[in-house]
Amino acid sequence: MNMTGVLNLWLDDYERQARLAPGVLTLLPVAVIAVIYGLRFSPLITSLGSFILLAGGPLLLAETVRHQGRKVQEKIWPLWGGSATTRKLRLREPNQNSVHREARRKAVSKITGVRLLPLKSEEADAVRADETIELAVSKLRDRTRDPGKFPLVNKENRSYGFQRNFYGIRWFGRLVALVTLLLILAYLAWIYRDSGWQVLDFPNVAAAASSGTFLLFWLLTPSLSRVKSAADAYADEILNAAIVISDEEASR
């Protein structure tokens, strides 16, 4: 069985994009160094890689990334005032398109059977209002899991999962890139004593440059703004899907 077959065995589409991909990006500096120095042709490295792959290494990596992403989500949702779907369905939330929000609320209530609280009740008991919305959204997620019927919902869900998890493991990515860069620089300093400036051949320069690039990538790319943007895009798609389902059921 080839690598693709093994990955398909362990993980589904969501897990590969949202969980495995951020983990692979974390380990990529090490993989690039191995390629540059030809270590990938080592029988030991090849055998070790095959064993890790077949023993469930991708699954372990994906679950580790998922754990870190969930930890981040638990911290950032309170900072935002709740999940994106909850915020978009709240009546007390400012700066909302009231007509669009009302259409979404009616659709969500209709297809989930959960009656969302009116404004006075929402203001009187904000916690219960949010819990009601969360229950309705949970049921809505169950209605929109089919990627064939709701491709955009699933696409944005994978995107949000990737951005959340990518941000969640940013410190691991930075650490791996930094350690890799420091090891390369230490190696170059060590062989410089014997070889002088001949150490600046293509493999050594490429190794140092790639490690430095990965470090900059991890320092600059993961951000809360990217996570929030992806969360809002997913919320828009799943709530719009509720309107589509409601309209389809009304036309039957």
Residue pairs with C-beta under 8 A, 6 or more apart in sequence:
1 9
3 53
6 53
6 54
6 58
7 16
7 20
7 58
10 56
10 58
10 59
10 62
11 19
11 20
11 58
11 59
11 62
13 147
13 154
13 158
14 154
14 157
14 158
14 161
15 62
16 62
17 158
17 161
17 162
18 69
18 157
18 158
18 160
18 161
18 162
18 164
18 165
19 61
19 62
19 63
19 65
19 66
19 69
19 161
19 165
20 58
20 61
20 62
20 65
21 162
22 65
22 69
22 162
22 165
22 166
22 168
22 169
23 61
23 62
23 64
23 65
23 169
24 61
25 166
25 173
26 65
26 169
26 172
26 173
26 176
27 61
27 176
28 214
29 176
29 177
29 180
29 181
29 210
29 211
29 214
30 176
30 180
32 207
32 210
32 211
32 214
33 39
33 180
33 184
33 207
33 210
33 211
34 40
34 45
36 203
36 206
36 207
36 210
37 203
37 207
39 45
40 46
65 165
65 168
65 169
66 165
68 165
68 168
68 169
68 172
69 161
69 164
69 165
69 167
69 168
69 169
70 168
71 168
72 164
72 167
72 168
72 227
73 164
73 168
76 224
76 227
76 228
77 83
80 87
80 228
80 231
81 87
81 93
82 90
82 130
83 134
83 137
83 231
83 235
84 228
84 231
84 232
84 234
84 235
85 133
85 137
85 234
85 235
85 238
85 239
86 130
86 133
86 134
86 137
87 93
87 235
88 96
88 101
88 104
88 232
88 235
88 236
88 239
89 101
89 104
89 105
89 108
89 116
89 133
89 136
89 137
89 239
90 96
90 122
90 129
90 130
90 133
91 101
91 105
91 118
91 119
91 122
92 119
92 122
92 123
92 126
103 243
104 239
104 240
104 242
104 243
105 116
106 246
107 239
107 242
107 243
107 245
107 246
107 247
108 114
108 116
108 136
108 137
108 140
108 239
108 242
109 115
109 116
109 136
110 246
110 249
111 140
111 143
111 242
111 245
111 246
111 249
112 135
112 136
112 139
112 140
112 143
113 139
114 132
114 135
114 136
114 139
115 132
116 129
116 132
116 133
116 136
117 125
117 128
117 129
117 132
121 128
121 129
122 129
137 238
140 238
140 239
140 241
140 242
141 238
143 241
143 242
143 245
144 150
144 153
144 154
144 238
144 241
144 242
144 245
145 154
147 154
150 237
150 241
152 237
152 241
153 234
153 237
153 238
153 241
155 237
156 230
156 233
156 234
156 236
156 237
156 238
157 234
157 238
159 230
159 233
159 234
160 227
160 230
160 231
160 233
160 234
162 230
163 226
163 227
163 229
163 230
163 231
164 227
164 230
164 231
166 221
166 222
166 226
167 222
167 223
167 224
167 226
167 227
170 218
170 222
173 214
173 218
173 222
174 215
174 218
174 219
177 211
177 214
177 215
177 217
177 218
178 215
180 211
180 214
181 208
181 211
181 212
181 214
181 215
184 204
184 207
184 208
184 211
185 208
187 204
188 199
188 204
188 208
191 199
192 199
